[in-house]
Amino acid sequence: LTLGVVIYMFKANPTIDFGNEEKVVFVTLPSPPKSKTILDGNDIDRLETLLNQIPKRYQVSLSNPKGWEMRIISKTGEITILEGYLIINGDVYRIDSGIETLRTFYQSLDIVEENYP
């Protein structure tokens, strides 16, 4: 039981750390998916800060998930964003806000938007 509480506490407030990532791909819907490849370190840091400012509550699983709205892909993993949830490398977190902030950040990036495969 103690180990379970420690694991829950660790997962309850994860820190997103892109470390020395040279590239992060930010994908959005609606269909067809579009993406922007972030290469600038300052933009990657801004994205990391925005993700870490979103209050997250660990959830054991996600039943009947609807389609994703955004994905953030790097060498260290993947973050899937869907209404009310962040899925960070397979761990599910409930969120009450932050999606619009991420969408605004995506739109503000001065990067050519491409079709995502």
N, C-alpha and C positions, 0 to 999 in steps of 0.2 A: 504494500500500500504506500509506503513512504517513497519508494522508487517511482511509483505512478504519479504521485503528487509532484515530485521533482521534475519528472519529464513534462507533466502538464504545465508547470510554472515556466519551464524553459521555452516551451512552445507557445505559451500564452502571450508573449510579447516578443516576437522574433525581430531581429535587426537585419535589414537588407543591407548587404555589403557587396558591391560590385568589385571591390578590391582594385586591381590594376587592369580591369577590363579595357580593351582597346575598342570594343564594338558592342553595342547593345541594339537589338532590333525590337522596335515598338510596332506592334500590329494592331489594327483596329477594324471593327465591323461597323456598319452593316455591309452585307455582301455587295460586290466582291471585296474580300479583305484587302486593305491597303497597309503599307508599312513605310516607316522611316528608319533608316539605319543611322544610329547616333554614334559618331566617331569622336566628337569633341569631349574631352575630359570634363569640362565645366558642365556641359549638358548632362552627362552621365551622373555627375555629382548632384546636380539639381534633381534629377529623377530619383536618385537614391534617397535624398532628403524628403521629397514629397511622399515616397512610399513609406518611409519610417515615421512620418507625421500622422499617418492614418491609424487611428485606434483599431486594434485587432483583438478578437477573442477566439481562442482556439476552439475548434469544433471537431469532434471525433470523426464524423463523416458528413457527407453531403448527399441527401436523398433527392432524387428527381431534379438534377441540375438542369437549368435551361441553358441555351447556348451561350458561349463566351462573348464578351464585348471587346476585350483587349487582351493582348498577350505581350509579355516582355521576355525576350529570349537573349541569354548570354551564355558564355562558355561554362559558367558556374551553375546554370539552371534555368528554370522557367517559372514565370509568374503568370497565372491565368486570372483574369478579372471578369467576374460575371455579377449580375445584379445582387448586391448584398454580400458578396464573398470575394476573398482572395485565396487562390490556391498556390502555395509557394512550395515548389518541388514536391508536390503530392500532399502536403499538409494543408488542411482547410481552416480558414479563419473567417469569422463573421465580421462584416464591417457595416457601419451605418452611414458613412460618408466617405468622400475622397474620390469617387469615380469621376465626378464632373471636374475636379481639380486636375486629375490625370488627363482627361480629355482636352481641357484647355491647354495644358502643357504640350500635349502632342500637336495641337493646332498651332501653337506658338513657335514650334521648332522651324527654323529656316533651313529646312532640308527637303529635297525633292521627294515627293510621295510616289511610291511605286506599287504596282500590283504585287500582292503576296501570293506565292505559289500555293 
